[in-house]
């Protein structure tokens, strides 16, 4: 095996169950999606470890909530320095576990470091105390932001370090201890991330790592001591989290779920710009981003010409092993066999539903056995709300064009699914954009930028079934605190002189 999983991390060190008298409840073996003959690591899971991890997080919370802001900032910056030292190991692990090309994995590591400064410079000011002089007679008003308590962060596989760390840094800056449960597909990347926190010298119990599956996550999130639950992933898992937590009013649950994102190409669009942006939006990360573009409402006058160019470019995309290749790839493989099977299932579904196939998505053979697929392009004559293909998140490299005549039709298409994460509008006329901005139900609407153009300095989340109104990125820190108000009286004369009707002192 290429990597060794050290086990769970709590009380300031890693704890393995190897050699323990009890056998594990489950063993997960992870093959590299780009070379399935290579086993990356083996993970042993034992569910009873939950109690010890929870105890560690509770003890860490008591220390960390009393730590000064300056000390928290120093610790996070030490973490960033540790990431810089480990950047090559982190990028390689991300690439081999997820299948994304090494250049893209390096970009994730860079974003991981940048998030620290965004949290300090842009996030922290959102939770600093606010003061209001003379809010009433001789009385001052204040708003204080207090940490909610130990937070469980359940990470996704597609950005195993950056997305999870967006929640982690916000929770830590707000004064909370954390338990990080990585995706069981990217356990080693998660381990390296926690090693960076360990080397940064955080107090014992503040940082905790729980390696395991969905059952392990379920057991942790049901614990009364857990006060914050942050999840990025599928709608189905998000609903399960709500089912397991809805009766516990002390828990704050923040969900960032799937999408069926639209990019509208208007009649006056800069087509060269749209072409480049849409190739990225539809096929980067092999389409395995929640904000990938899936549907392109396109003005009828551009359908034939634009799709022909889009198809020509798509056929040139290099698809190969993320770290071993002759030409640097744009796409790597899908993350696992289930993702591959699901992608091919949707290809057959499109055909059964009568949607025209411009470019067929198929399993590709490369030098190494892996879950490689070609991008797929489809053309639907109109949006059909009863189509499973047009309404469900595929999570693969697919783009479906739908013609429209008036901008109102395009907006209706964008609003026709149960998701509301991201949308884009390509147009020269800003009026088209403003109309879409006003009428499209999505957490992000971009103008002449693709749906994958998100910024950590802005909120990131969705509406409808794409989230529960607690966006990540910049505003993530808002969900890591509760607001405490205070009225403070320092000169009691006016209150003493106040006459109360119906009572005598």
Secondary structure, DSSP 8 states (H G I E B T S, - for coil): -------EEETTEEE--TT-SS--SEEEEEEETTEEEEEEEEEEE-GGGHHHHHHHHHHHHHHHTTS-HHHHHHHHHHHHHHHHHTHHHHHHHHHHHH---HHHHHHHHHHHHHHHHHIIIIIGGGGS-EEEEEEETTEEEEEEEEE---EEEE--STTTTHHHHHHHHHHHHTT--EEEE--TTSHHHHHHHHHHHHHTT--TTTEEE----HHHHHHHHTSTT--EEEEES-HHHHHHHHHHHTT-TT-EEEEE----EEEEE-TT--HHHHHHHHHHHHHGGGG-STT-EEEEEEEGGGHHHHHHHHHHHHTT--B--SSS-SS--SB---SSHHHHHHHHHHHHHHHHTT-EEEE---B---SS----B--EEEEESS--TT-HHHHS---SSEEEEEEESSHHHHHHHHTSSSEESEEEEE-S-HHHHHHHHHH---SEEEESS-TT---TTSEE--EETTB-S--EEGGGGGGGEEEEEEEEES--HHHHT---TT---
